């Protein structure tokens, strides 16, 4: 409990009255993590109140909800002027009993300290356990308008304490956000380190399996043995690709994935990509083509990641196309001299995708329903990684598709 709930306390170091304001801090799991405390000296409040121009008989008084005095200007001697006293007019006590919980009270009363009749306004600050009292002698003013003016003035004066409370709340919120961000960063670092370790432990034996499979393929195998060996090789490549995709995705999410820019031949890159998937297309009898159109040959960028994106598109197109064509095309959309915006698209005559399912394609682990002829669709990571890579290169991804006609990525 803070002293704002109890009234001012005497500081051990100075022996003077101070007011403590505090806010609870919670961790990401909602559990108590600490508190932020602000200390305001009563003398500071009294000095600040002295800057208000209320005339020779005007007063400003800050009290807690149980009417314990925190600060008063002008200060008076005797029990009525001491910090913590509860000497108030019976009028305000009666008003509070008649209308409990009200934010504002306005009344006339004779002050027991100096026997001066004043018009008073009590105003409670939202979300803070204080009343601000502003009063001026009735002899100084005439008419009911002064009561309304005092009410407005009291509200304005309370903004001083509002600013203190708001600053404490803002600081507490900043601390909480900082803690949550630090926890998220630690979680990402741990996740990346874990997957990097797992990736290394998996890829090492997988590479051994692929190496031995290659050596076996050079031996004199019969048809059945060679078919089994091809299944082992395909499955090993598939698992290795999943491991690589998972690691790429985690690095992208953690902001640890950077691009490496260098000069390269765009035409050669497209030819290389086409050569990588030619065997798969030939086995299904598909017509595979590549067009670079007006795209220049010499460009600069991350050739490896661009190749990864195009291979992912082409592999998917061949996987879901049973007959017809698969075509890769590259053309210039915008030419700003030193920068180019290229449109790279892969068009196929495959099964297509229903319009309402297109939005699921580029989410991690997102897959759309496919016919039963495609029992192994992969993890759904490839398109999510492609989208992240393309956006990192300053572009974007999209798809146009019609079931039974084909798709363009």
VEXZANU-560679 format. One record per residue (C-alpha): x, y, z; residue in one letter; chain; residue number from 0. Coordinates in pm, whole numbers, padded with zeros to 5 digits, always signed. Example, Ala and Ser with C-alpha at 12.3 -4.5 7.8 and 13.67 -1.06 7.14 Angstrom:
+--------+--------+--------+------+-----+-----+
:     c1 :     c2 :     c3 : type : mol : seq :
+--------+--------+--------+------+-----+-----+
: +01230 : -00450 : +00780 :    a :   A :   0 :
: +01367 : -00106 : +00714 :    s :   A :   1 :
+--------+--------+--------+------+-----+-----+
//
This chain:
+--------+--------+--------+------+-----+-----+
:     c1 :     c2 :     c3 : type : mol : seq :
+--------+--------+--------+------+-----+-----+
: +00000 : +00000 : +00000 :    x :   A :   0 :
: +00137 : +00347 : -00089 :    x :   A :   1 :
: +00122 : +00656 : +00130 :    x :   A :   2 :
: -00126 : +00806 : -00118 :    x :   A :   3 :
: -00377 : +00570 : +00047 :    x :   A :   4 :
: -00274 : +00669 : +00399 :    x :   A :   5 :
: -00176 : +01035 : +00368 :    x :   A :   6 :
: +00170 : +01190 : +00384 :    x :   A :   7 :
: +00448 : +01012 : +00572 :    x :   A :   8 :
: +00760 : +01141 : +00742 :    x :   A :   9 :
: +01074 : +01059 : +00542 :    x :   A :  10 :
: +01342 : +00890 : +00751 :    x :   A :  11 :
: +01627 : +01068 : +00574 :    x :   A :  12 :
: +01497 : +01426 : +00600 :    x :   A :  13 :
: +01237 : +01412 : +00877 :    x :   A :  14 :
: +00995 : +01603 : +00651 :    x :   A :  15 :
: +00653 : +01505 : +00524 :    x :   A :  16 :
: +00646 : +01349 : +00179 :    x :   A :  17 :
: +00379 : +01195 : -00039 :    x :   A :  18 :
: +00448 : +00867 : -00218 :    x :   A :  19 :
: +00276 : +00769 : -00542 :    x :   A :  20 :
: +00324 : +00416 : -00671 :    x :   A :  21 :
: +00212 : +00190 : -00950 :    x :   A :  22 :
: +00227 : -00190 : -00969 :    x :   A :  23 :
: +00449 : -00352 : -01237 :    x :   A :  24 :
: +00350 : -00687 : -01386 :    x :   A :  25 :
: +00553 : -00930 : -01592 :    x :   A :  26 :
: +00442 : -01080 : -01928 :    x :   A :  27 :
: +00260 : -01354 : -01734 :    x :   A :  28 :
: +00058 : -01100 : -01531 :    x :   A :  29 :
: +00237 : -01174 : -01205 :    x :   A :  30 :
: +00374 : -00906 : -00974 :    x :   A :  31 :
: +00718 : -00789 : -01090 :    x :   A :  32 :
: +00776 : -00479 : -00878 :    x :   A :  33 :
: +00655 : -00122 : -00827 :    x :   A :  34 :
: +00741 : +00227 : -00951 :    x :   A :  35 :
: +00744 : +00490 : -00676 :    x :   A :  36 :
: +00747 : +00870 : -00706 :    x :   A :  37 :
: +00814 : +01089 : -00399 :    x :   A :  38 :
: +00675 : +01443 : -00376 :    x :   A :  39 :
: +00767 : +01667 : -00087 :    x :   A :  40 :
: +00480 : +01848 : +00087 :    x :   A :  41 :
: +00689 : +02165 : +00090 :    x :   A :  42 :
: +00708 : +02149 : -00291 :    x :   A :  43 :
: +00329 : +02137 : -00318 :    x :   A :  44 :
: +00288 : +02429 : -00076 :    x :   A :  45 :
: +00541 : +02633 : -00275 :    x :   A :  46 :
: +00364 : +02551 : -00600 :    x :   A :  47 :
: +00025 : +02647 : -00455 :    x :   A :  48 :
: +00166 : +02988 : -00360 :    x :   A :  49 :
: +00189 : +03078 : -00731 :    x :   A :  50 :
: -00194 : +03087 : -00760 :    x :   A :  51 :
: -00338 : +03439 : -00738 :    x :   A :  52 :
: -00629 : +03401 : -00494 :    x :   A :  53 :
: -00595 : +03723 : -00300 :    x :   A :  54 :
: -00516 : +03769 : +00067 :    x :   A :  55 :
: -00795 : +03538 : +00190 :    x :   A :  56 :
: -00778 : +03263 : -00073 :    x :   A :  57 :
: -00665 : +02912 : +00023 :    x :   A :  58 :
: -00570 : +02592 : -00153 :    x :   A :  59 :
: -00576 : +02267 : +00039 :    x :   A :  60 :
: -00491 : +01913 : -00077 :    x :   A :  61 :
: -00654 : +01632 : +00124 :    x :   A :  62 :
: -00680 : +01254 : +00100 :    x :   A :  63 :
: -01018 : +01084 : +00054 :    x :   A :  64 :
: -01055 : +01054 : +00432 :    x :   A :  65 :
: -00984 : +01431 : +00446 :    x :   A :  66 :
: -00634 : +01413 : +00599 :    x :   A :  67 :
: -00448 : +01731 : +00506 :    x :   A :  68 :
: -00151 : +01684 : +00270 :    x :   A :  69 :
: -00055 : +02043 : +00188 :    x :   A :  70 :
: -00208 : +02388 : +00247 :    x :   A :  71 :
: -00138 : +02737 : +00127 :    x :   A :  72 :
: -00110 : +02965 : +00304 :    x :   A :  73 :
: +00035 : +02766 : +00590 :    x :   A :  74 :
: -00111 : +02833 : +00937 :    x :   A :  75 :
: +00016 : +02754 : +01283 :    x :   A :  76 :
: -00158 : +02535 : +01532 :    x :   A :  77 :
: -00322 : +02192 : +01505 :    x :   A :  78 :
: -00540 : +02302 : +01213 :    x :   A :  79 :
: -00238 : +02371 : +00994 :    x :   A :  80 :
: -00046 : +02053 : +01061 :    x :   A :  81 :
: +00004 : +01792 : +00790 :    x :   A :  82 :
: -00231 : +01499 : +00848 :    x :   A :  83 :
: -00499 : +01690 : +01044 :    x :   A :  84 :
: -00866 : +01631 : +00961 :    x :   A :  85 :
: -01010 : +01959 : +01085 :    x :   A :  86 :
: -01278 : +02040 : +00827 :    x :   A :  87 :
: -01615 : +02213 : +00827 :    x :   A :  88 :
: -01916 : +02013 : +00935 :    x :   A :  89 :
: -02080 : +02136 : +00614 :    x :   A :  90 :
: -01855 : +01927 : +00388 :    x :   A :  91 :
: -01898 : +01627 : +00618 :    x :   A :  92 :
: -02277 : +01659 : +00588 :    x :   A :  93 :
: -02255 : +01692 : +00208 :    x :   A :  94 :
: -02039 : +01382 : +00181 :    x :   A :  95 :
: -02278 : +01182 : +00396 :    x :   A :  96 :
: -02578 : +01297 : +00190 :    x :   A :  97 :
: -02410 : +01238 : -00151 :    x :   A :  98 :
: -02127 : +00988 : -00102 :    x :   A :  99 :
: -01889 : +00922 : -00390 :    x :   A : 100 :
: -01946 : +01256 : -00564 :    x :   A : 101 :
: -01652 : +01405 : -00753 :    x :   A : 102 :
: -01732 : +01770 : -00673 :    x :   A : 103 :
: -01881 : +01962 : -00380 :    x :   A : 104 :
: -01937 : +02339 : -00358 :    x :   A : 105 :
: -02054 : +02513 : -00040 :    x :   A : 106 :
: -02019 : +02817 : +00188 :    x :   A : 107 :
: -01873 : +02782 : +00534 :    x :   A : 108 :
: -01676 : +02959 : +00803 :    x :   A : 109 :
: -01326 : +02816 : +00836 :    x :   A : 110 :
: -01254 : +02702 : +01194 :    x :   A : 111 :
: -00891 : +02810 : +01161 :    x :   A : 112 :
: -00938 : +03184 : +01088 :    x :   A : 113 :
: -01319 : +03233 : +01117 :    x :   A : 114 :
: -01343 : +03364 : +00759 :    x :   A : 115 :
: -01652 : +03276 : +00553 :    x :   A : 116 :
: -01550 : +03137 : +00215 :    x :   A : 117 :
: -01696 : +02967 : -00088 :    x :   A : 118 :
: -01523 : +02629 : -00122 :    x :   A : 119 :
: -01496 : +02377 : -00402 :    x :   A : 120 :
: -01387 : +02018 : -00338 :    x :   A : 121 :
: -01284 : +01825 : -00649 :    x :   A : 122 :
: -01167 : +01464 : -00658 :    x :   A : 123 :
: -00898 : +01370 : -00912 :    x :   A : 124 :
: -00992 : +01074 : -01130 :    x :   A : 125 :
: -00807 : +00752 : -01039 :    x :   A : 126 :
: -00623 : +00924 : -00751 :    x :   A : 127 :
: -00711 : +00931 : -00380 :    x :   A : 128 :
: -00712 : +01310 : -00333 :    x :   A : 129 :
: -00944 : +01606 : -00296 :    x :   A : 130 :
: -00834 : +01956 : -00396 :    x :   A : 131 :
: -01000 : +02236 : -00202 :    x :   A : 132 :
: -01005 : +02592 : -00339 :    x :   A : 133 :
: -01168 : +02868 : -00135 :    x :   A : 134 :
: -01209 : +03245 : -00138 :    x :   A : 135 :
: -01379 : +03478 : +00105 :    x :   A : 136 :
: -01738 : +03570 : +00019 :    x :   A : 137 :
: -01654 : +03933 : +00095 :    x :   A : 138 :
: -01418 : +03937 : -00204 :    x :   A : 139 :
: -01686 : +03835 : -00456 :    x :   A : 140 :
: -02056 : +03866 : -00517 :    x :   A : 141 :
: -02303 : +03660 : -00718 :    x :   A : 142 :
: -02348 : +03294 : -00787 :    x :   A : 143 :
: -02106 : +03302 : -01082 :    x :   A : 144 :
: -01807 : +03292 : -00846 :    x :   A : 145 :
: -01912 : +02947 : -00723 :    x :   A : 146 :
: -01897 : +02815 : -01079 :    x :   A : 147 :
: -01565 : +02990 : -01134 :    x :   A : 148 :
: -01418 : +02831 : -00823 :    x :   A : 149 :
: -01537 : +02490 : -00938 :    x :   A : 150 :
: -01360 : +02534 : -01272 :    x :   A : 151 :
: -01051 : +02671 : -01098 :    x :   A : 152 :
: -01041 : +02374 : -00865 :    x :   A : 153 :
: -01057 : +02136 : -01158 :    x :   A : 154 :
: -00773 : +02322 : -01328 :    x :   A : 155 :
: -00561 : +02318 : -01016 :    x :   A : 156 :
: -00601 : +01944 : -00988 :    x :   A : 157 :
: -00425 : +01899 : -01322 :    x :   A : 158 :
: -00101 : +01953 : -01131 :    x :   A : 159 :
: -00149 : +01626 : -00943 :    x :   A : 160 :
: -00300 : +01467 : -01252 :    x :   A : 161 :
: +00028 : +01529 : -01433 :    x :   A : 162 :
: +00221 : +01361 : -01151 :    x :   A : 163 :
: -00008 : +01057 : -01154 :    x :   A : 164 :
: -00002 : +01037 : -01532 :    x :   A : 165 :
: +00379 : +01050 : -01539 :    x :   A : 166 :
: +00398 : +00765 : -01290 :    x :   A : 167 :
: +00151 : +00556 : -01491 :    x :   A : 168 :
: +00339 : +00625 : -01815 :    x :   A : 169 :
: +00669 : +00527 : -01656 :    x :   A : 170 :
: +00517 : +00206 : -01521 :    x :   A : 171 :
: +00374 : +00123 : -01861 :    x :   A : 172 :
: +00710 : +00191 : -02029 :    x :   A : 173 :
: +00880 : -00042 : -01781 :    x :   A : 174 :
: +00622 : -00314 : -01848 :    x :   A : 175 :
: +00661 : -00281 : -02226 :    x :   A : 176 :
: +01039 : -00289 : -02190 :    x :   A : 177 :
: +01016 : -00607 : -01982 :    x :   A : 178 :
: +00784 : -00772 : -02234 :    x :   A : 179 :
: +01011 : -00676 : -02524 :    x :   A : 180 :
: +01317 : -00810 : -02342 :    x :   A : 181 :
: +01134 : -01136 : -02266 :    x :   A : 182 :
: +01027 : -01169 : -02631 :    x :   A : 183 :
: +01384 : -01105 : -02747 :    x :   A : 184 :
: +01516 : -01370 : -02511 :    x :   A : 185 :
: +01254 : -01615 : -02633 :    x :   A : 186 :
: +01344 : -01550 : -02998 :    x :   A : 187 :
: +01714 : -01590 : -02926 :    x :   A : 188 :
: +01654 : -01918 : -02744 :    x :   A : 189 :
: +01429 : -02044 : -03023 :    x :   A : 190 :
: +01682 : -01954 : -03290 :    x :   A : 191 :
: +01969 : -02113 : -03099 :    x :   A : 192 :
: +01766 : -02430 : -03039 :    x :   A : 193 :
: +01663 : -02470 : -03401 :    x :   A : 194 :
: +02014 : -02393 : -03523 :    x :   A : 195 :
: +02145 : -02672 : -03301 :    x :   A : 196 :
: +01871 : -02912 : -03411 :    x :   A : 197 :
: +01933 : -02818 : -03774 :    x :   A : 198 :
: +02301 : -02898 : -03741 :    x :   A : 199 :
: +02232 : -03230 : -03567 :    x :   A : 200 :
: +01980 : -03332 : -03836 :    x :   A : 201 :
: +02163 : -03212 : -04145 :    x :   A : 202 :
: +02487 : -03390 : -04057 :    x :   A : 203 :
: +02339 : -03744 : -04066 :    x :   A : 204 :
: +02113 : -03648 : -04359 :    x :   A : 205 :
: +02417 : -03546 : -04563 :    x :   A : 206 :
: +02575 : -03880 : -04475 :    x :   A : 207 :
: +02262 : -04063 : -04594 :    x :   A : 208 :
: +02260 : -03869 : -04921 :    x :   A : 209 :
: +02632 : -03931 : -04972 :    x :   A : 210 :
: +02602 : -04303 : -04922 :    x :   A : 211 :
: +02293 : -04311 : -05143 :    x :   A : 212 :
: +02493 : -04149 : -05420 :    x :   A : 213 :
: +02771 : -04404 : -05381 :    x :   A : 214 :
: +02518 : -04689 : -05389 :    x :   A : 215 :
: +02362 : -04549 : -05706 :    x :   A : 216 :
: +02695 : -04611 : -05885 :    x :   A : 217 :
: +02687 : -04979 : -05795 :    x :   A : 218 :
: +02522 : -05246 : -06004 :    x :   A : 219 :
: +02166 : -05237 : -05869 :    x :   A : 220 :
: +01862 : -05409 : -06013 :    x :   A : 221 :
: +01541 : -05220 : -06088 :    x :   A : 222 :
: +01375 : -05276 : -05751 :    x :   A : 223 :
: +01688 : -05181 : -05557 :    x :   A : 224 :
: +01733 : -04863 : -05759 :    x :   A : 225 :
: +01368 : -04766 : -05700 :    x :   A : 226 :
: +01413 : -04809 : -05323 :    x :   A : 227 :
: +01730 : -04601 : -05334 :    x :   A : 228 :
: +01551 : -04321 : -05519 :    x :   A : 229 :
: +01279 : -04313 : -05251 :    x :   A : 230 :
: +01546 : -04290 : -04980 :    x :   A : 231 :
: +01715 : -04004 : -05164 :    x :   A : 232 :
: +01388 : -03815 : -05226 :    x :   A : 233 :
: +01279 : -03854 : -04863 :    x :   A : 234 :
: +01617 : -03734 : -04734 :    x :   A : 235 :
: +01608 : -03427 : -04958 :    x :   A : 236 :
: +01253 : -03355 : -04838 :    x :   A : 237 :
: +01348 : -03372 : -04469 :    x :   A : 238 :
: +01656 : -03157 : -04531 :    x :   A : 239 :
: +01440 : -02894 : -04701 :    x :   A : 240 :
: +01199 : -02890 : -04406 :    x :   A : 241 :
: +01489 : -02832 : -04165 :    x :   A : 242 :
: +01624 : -02549 : -04381 :    x :   A : 243 :
: +01278 : -02388 : -04410 :    x :   A : 244 :
: +01220 : -02398 : -04035 :    x :   A : 245 :
: +01553 : -02235 : -03966 :    x :   A : 246 :
: +01492 : -01964 : -04229 :    x :   A : 247 :
: +01147 : -01888 : -04087 :    x :   A : 248 :
: +01273 : -01854 : -03730 :    x :   A : 249 :
: +01557 : -01626 : -03840 :    x :   A : 250 :
: +01313 : -01406 : -04031 :    x :   A : 251 :
: +01077 : -01382 : -03732 :    x :   A : 252 :
: +01368 : -01295 : -03503 :    x :   A : 253 :
: +01492 : -01022 : -03740 :    x :   A : 254 :
: +01825 : -01205 : -03784 :    x :   A : 255 :
: +01787 : -01265 : -04156 :    x :   A : 256 :
: +01980 : -01033 : -04385 :    x :   A : 257 :
: +02024 : -01002 : -04760 :    x :   A : 258 :
: +02362 : -01019 : -04934 :    x :   A : 259 :
: +02373 : -00792 : -05238 :    x :   A : 260 :
: +02610 : -00854 : -05529 :    x :   A : 261 :
: +02617 : -00817 : -05908 :    x :   A : 262 :
: +02481 : -01118 : -06099 :    x :   A : 263 :
: +02338 : -01225 : -06436 :    x :   A : 264 :
: +01959 : -01236 : -06422 :    x :   A : 265 :
: +01931 : -01434 : -06747 :    x :   A : 266 :
: +02177 : -01696 : -06620 :    x :   A : 267 :
: +01994 : -01720 : -06290 :    x :   A : 268 :
: +01665 : -01791 : -06469 :    x :   A : 269 :
: +01836 : -02052 : -06688 :    x :   A : 270 :
: +01984 : -02218 : -06378 :    x :   A : 271 :
: +01647 : -02229 : -06205 :    x :   A : 272 :
: +01489 : -02384 : -06513 :    x :   A : 273 :
: +01761 : -02650 : -06532 :    x :   A : 274 :
: +01705 : -02747 : -06167 :    x :   A : 275 :
: +01341 : -02849 : -06229 :    x :   A : 276 :
: +01364 : -02976 : -06587 :    x :   A : 277 :
: +01387 : -03342 : -06486 :    x :   A : 278 :
: +01077 : -03315 : -06266 :    x :   A : 279 :
: +00885 : -03148 : -06550 :    x :   A : 280 :
: +01004 : -03403 : -06806 :    x :   A : 281 :
: +00891 : -03696 : -06590 :    x :   A : 282 :
: +00536 : -03554 : -06595 :    x :   A : 283 :
: +00547 : -03456 : -06964 :    x :   A : 284 :
: +00511 : -03083 : -06892 :    x :   A : 285 :
: +00630 : -02808 : -07125 :    x :   A : 286 :
: +00868 : -02590 : -06921 :    x :   A : 287 :
: +00975 : -02249 : -07051 :    x :   A : 288 :
: +01149 : -01933 : -06932 :    x :   A : 289 :
: +01112 : -01577 : -07069 :    x :   A : 290 :
: +01313 : -01275 : -06954 :    x :   A : 291 :
: +01154 : -01025 : -07194 :    x :   A : 292 :
: +01286 : -00671 : -07152 :    x :   A : 293 :
: +01459 : -00746 : -06821 :    x :   A : 294 :
: +01829 : -00648 : -06826 :    x :   A : 295 :
: +02092 : -00915 : -06775 :    x :   A : 296 :
: +02329 : -00733 : -06538 :    x :   A : 297 :
: +02154 : -00658 : -06206 :    x :   A : 298 :
: +02244 : -00631 : -05838 :    x :   A : 299 :
: +02075 : -00801 : -05546 :    x :   A : 300 :
: +02066 : -01123 : -05346 :    x :   A : 301 :
: +02083 : -01384 : -05621 :    x :   A : 302 :
: +02066 : -01679 : -05379 :    x :   A : 303 :
: +01739 : -01565 : -05218 :    x :   A : 304 :
: +01581 : -01471 : -05552 :    x :   A : 305 :
: +01670 : -01815 : -05680 :    x :   A : 306 :
: +01514 : -01969 : -05367 :    x :   A : 307 :
: +01186 : -01785 : -05429 :    x :   A : 308 :
: +01166 : -01880 : -05798 :    x :   A : 309 :
: +01252 : -02244 : -05727 :    x :   A : 310 :
: +00976 : -02259 : -05469 :    x :   A : 311 :
: +00721 : -02125 : -05718 :    x :   A : 312 :
: +00836 : -02357 : -05997 :    x :   A : 313 :
: +00847 : -02665 : -05774 :    x :   A : 314 :
: +00492 : -02600 : -05654 :    x :   A : 315 :
: +00370 : -02542 : -06008 :    x :   A : 316 :
: +00517 : -02871 : -06132 :    x :   A : 317 :
: +00389 : -03059 : -05827 :    x :   A : 318 :
: +00028 : -02950 : -05883 :    x :   A : 319 :
: +00021 : -02965 : -06264 :    x :   A : 320 :
: -00055 : -03300 : -06428 :    x :   A : 321 :
: -00050 : -03188 : -06791 :    x :   A : 322 :
: +00009 : -02872 : -06990 :    x :   A : 323 :
: +00267 : -02602 : -06928 :    x :   A : 324 :
: +00469 : -02428 : -06660 :    x :   A : 325 :
: +00623 : -02094 : -06755 :    x :   A : 326 :
: +00858 : -01857 : -06572 :    x :   A : 327 :
: +00858 : -01499 : -06697 :    x :   A : 328 :
: +01045 : -01188 : -06581 :    x :   A : 329 :
: +00973 : -00833 : -06696 :    x :   A : 330 :
: +01040 : -00474 : -06589 :    x :   A : 331 :
: +00755 : -00296 : -06412 :    x :   A : 332 :
: +00936 : +00023 : -06304 :    x :   A : 333 :
: +01276 : +00160 : -06408 :    x :   A : 334 :
: +01422 : +00431 : -06183 :    x :   A : 335 :
: +01769 : +00424 : -06332 :    x :   A : 336 :
: +01967 : +00283 : -06044 :    x :   A : 337 :
: +01675 : +00070 : -05922 :    x :   A : 338 :
: +01442 : -00170 : -06100 :    x :   A : 339 :
: +01111 : -00321 : -05998 :    x :   A : 340 :
: +01082 : -00662 : -06163 :    x :   A : 341 :
: +00775 : -00881 : -06192 :    x :   A : 342 :
: +00866 : -01250 : -06170 :    x :   A : 343 :
: +00574 : -01481 : -06224 :    x :   A : 344 :
: +00519 : -01852 : -06265 :    x :   A : 345 :
: +00210 : -01956 : -06461 :    x :   A : 346 :
: +00084 : -02315 : -06472 :    x :   A : 347 :
: -00213 : -02512 : -06607 :    x :   A : 348 :
: -00258 : -02707 : -06284 :    x :   A : 349 :
: -00556 : -02779 : -06060 :    x :   A : 350 :
: -00595 : -02418 : -05946 :    x :   A : 351 :
: -00712 : -02286 : -05609 :    x :   A : 352 :
: -01057 : -02172 : -05496 :    x :   A : 353 :
: -01077 : -01796 : -05447 :    x :   A : 354 :
: -01188 : -01822 : -05083 :    x :   A : 355 :
: -00879 : -02030 : -04998 :    x :   A : 356 :
: -00619 : -01804 : -05160 :    x :   A : 357 :
: -00570 : -01600 : -04840 :    x :   A : 358 :
: -00435 : -01907 : -04658 :    x :   A : 359 :
: -00146 : -01964 : -04899 :    x :   A : 360 :
: +00121 : -01729 : -04766 :    x :   A : 361 :
: +00074 : -01800 : -04394 :    x :   A : 362 :
: +00328 : -02019 : -04218 :    x :   A : 363 :
: +00204 : -02380 : -04209 :    x :   A : 364 :
: -00096 : -02268 : -04414 :    x :   A : 365 :
: -00221 : -02507 : -04681 :    x :   A : 366 :
: -00530 : -02517 : -04898 :    x :   A : 367 :
: -00732 : -02824 : -04969 :    x :   A : 368 :
: -00589 : -03028 : -05261 :    x :   A : 369 :
: -00728 : -03330 : -05440 :    x :   A : 370 :
: -00638 : -03669 : -05296 :    x :   A : 371 :
: -00388 : -03724 : -05578 :    x :   A : 372 :
: -00146 : -03500 : -05383 :    x :   A : 373 :
: -00094 : -03687 : -05055 :    x :   A : 374 :
: +00229 : -03506 : -04967 :    x :   A : 375 :
: +00195 : -03131 : -04986 :    x :   A : 376 :
: +00485 : -03027 : -04766 :    x :   A : 377 :
: +00483 : -02814 : -04450 :    x :   A : 378 :
: +00334 : -02496 : -04595 :    x :   A : 379 :
: +00648 : -02300 : -04505 :    x :   A : 380 :
: +00782 : -02234 : -04856 :    x :   A : 381 :
: +00534 : -01964 : -04956 :    x :   A : 382 :
: +00554 : -01793 : -04615 :    x :   A : 383 :
: +00933 : -01774 : -04649 :    x :   A : 384 :
: +00901 : -01653 : -05009 :    x :   A : 385 :
: +00670 : -01374 : -04900 :    x :   A : 386 :
: +00907 : -01264 : -04621 :    x :   A : 387 :
: +01207 : -01268 : -04854 :    x :   A : 388 :
: +01031 : -01074 : -05131 :    x :   A : 389 :
: +00907 : -00810 : -04887 :    x :   A : 390 :
: +01259 : -00778 : -04749 :    x :   A : 391 :
: +01374 : -00709 : -05106 :    x :   A : 392 :
: +01117 : -00429 : -05134 :    x :   A : 393 :
: +00849 : -00620 : -05325 :    x :   A : 394 :
: +00537 : -00821 : -05258 :    x :   A : 395 :
: +00371 : -01149 : -05356 :    x :   A : 396 :
: +00032 : -01245 : -05489 :    x :   A : 397 :
: -00161 : -01512 : -05676 :    x :   A : 398 :
: -00433 : -01538 : -05938 :    x :   A : 399 :
: -00600 : -01875 : -05970 :    x :   A : 400 :
: -00902 : -02051 : -06110 :    x :   A : 401 :
: -00990 : -02410 : -06020 :    x :   A : 402 :
: -00939 : -02644 : -06311 :    x :   A : 403 :
: -00763 : -02380 : -06522 :    x :   A : 404 :
: -00439 : -02299 : -06340 :    x :   A : 405 :
: -00257 : -02045 : -06125 :    x :   A : 406 :
: -00018 : -01753 : -06160 :    x :   A : 407 :
: +00214 : -01673 : -05866 :    x :   A : 408 :
+--------+--------+--------+------+-----+-----+
//
